[in-house]
Amino acid sequence: MRLSSGLHELLAKGTEVRERMGVPLLYWQLRLSPLEQTPNAVMDYILANRALILLAPLMLLIALAIRLDSSGPVLYRRQVAGLGGKLFDAFKFRTMVVNAEALLEQNLRLKEAFWQNYQLRDDPQVTQMGRILRRWSLDELRQLFSVLREEMRWVGPRMLTPEEISRHGRWEPNLLTVGPGITRLWQVSGRADLPYSERVRLNLVYIRNDSLRLDRAILAQTIPAVIRKRGAY
C-alpha cells in the first residue's frame, strides 16, 4: 500500500507507525531533536576554536599574498541564507578581481554559463592567487568565524544566496531547515565537476540524513578530497 501524505515538500528522516486508541498512525521525524543537535554544536565549536588557533599564521600569510597579488580587499563578502532563511554575511578570502561582477555583466556568454551552473571552469575573473586558494579550498578558512557565531556548521548543505534559493521551487523550504556547512556532501563527491542538479540532490540527501555519524564521515573525506582537487577551480 502506498499513501500520499500531501507533504511532498518535506523530507523526513524516518517514518514509523504508532497505535493510538487502536488506530495506526504514521509519524515522521523531520529533523534532529534538540538533544541530538547538542553533540553537533559542541563538536563544531571545539573544532572551530582549535582550527583557528592552528591556522592563524596560514591565514595571515594568505591575506598578505592576496594583497601582493592584486588590488582590492582581502575578504569577499556575500549575503547568504542560513538556518530558517535568516540572511547573514558570509566571508571568504577574495579569489577574484574587484570588478568581477561588472566583467560578468559585460560578457553574455560567461553570464549565461554562470547562471546555469553557478560555476565557471575557466573563469577569467579569478586572480592568480585565487586559483591557488580555490584549488586547495583555502579561501573558505575565513568561514571558521561564522561557525563560532553559529551562522554555519562544520558540515552542512551547500550555502545558497537568496537568488539561488528561488530556483529550487517546492524544495526551497527543505534547504533552509539545516544551516550551511564549510564542508559538504557535494564537496567530497566531486564539487564543481558535478552538474547543478546533482548538487541540489546531494544537498537534499544530506538534509534527509543529517546526523553526527554522517558529519564525521564527511569530515574524514574532506582532506583526501581537497588533496585530489577534483572539481576545484
C-alpha positions, 0 to 999 in steps of 0.5 A: 500500500502506498499513501500520499501524505500531501507533504511532498515538500518535506523530507523526513528522516524516518517514518514509523507507525504508532497505535493510538486508541487502536488506530495506526498512525504514521509519524515522521521525524523531520529533523534532529531533536534538540538533544541530538543537535547538542553533540553537533554544536559542541563538536563544531565549536571545539573544532572551530576554536582549535582550527583557528588557533592552528591556522592563524599564521596560514591565514595571515600569510594568505591575506598578505599574498592576496594583497601582493597579488592584486588590488582590492580587499582581502575578504569577499563578502556575500549575503547568504541564507542560513538556518530558517532563511535568516540572511547573514554575511558570509566571508571568504578570502577574495579569489577574484578581481574587484570588478568581477561582477561588472566583467560578468555583466559585460560578457553574455556568454560567461553570464549565461554559463554562470547562471546555469551552473553557478560555476565557471571552469575557466573563469577569467575573473579569478586572480592568480592567487585565487586559483591557488586558494580555490584549488586547495579550498583555502579561501573558505578558512575565513568561514571558521568565524561564522561557525563560532557565531553559529551562522554555519556548521562544520558540515552542512548543505551547500550555502545558497544566496537568496537568488539561488534559493528561488530556483529550487521551487517546492524544495526551497523550504527543505534547504533552509531547515539545516544551516550551511556547512564549510564542508559538504556532501557535494564537496567530497563527491566531486564539487564543481565537476558535478552538474547543478542538479546533482548538487541540489540532490546531494544537498537534499540527501544530506538534509534527509540524513543529517546526523553526527555519524554522517558529519564525521564521515564527511569530515574524514573525506574532506582532506583526501578530497581537497588533496585530489582537487577534483572539481576545484577551480 
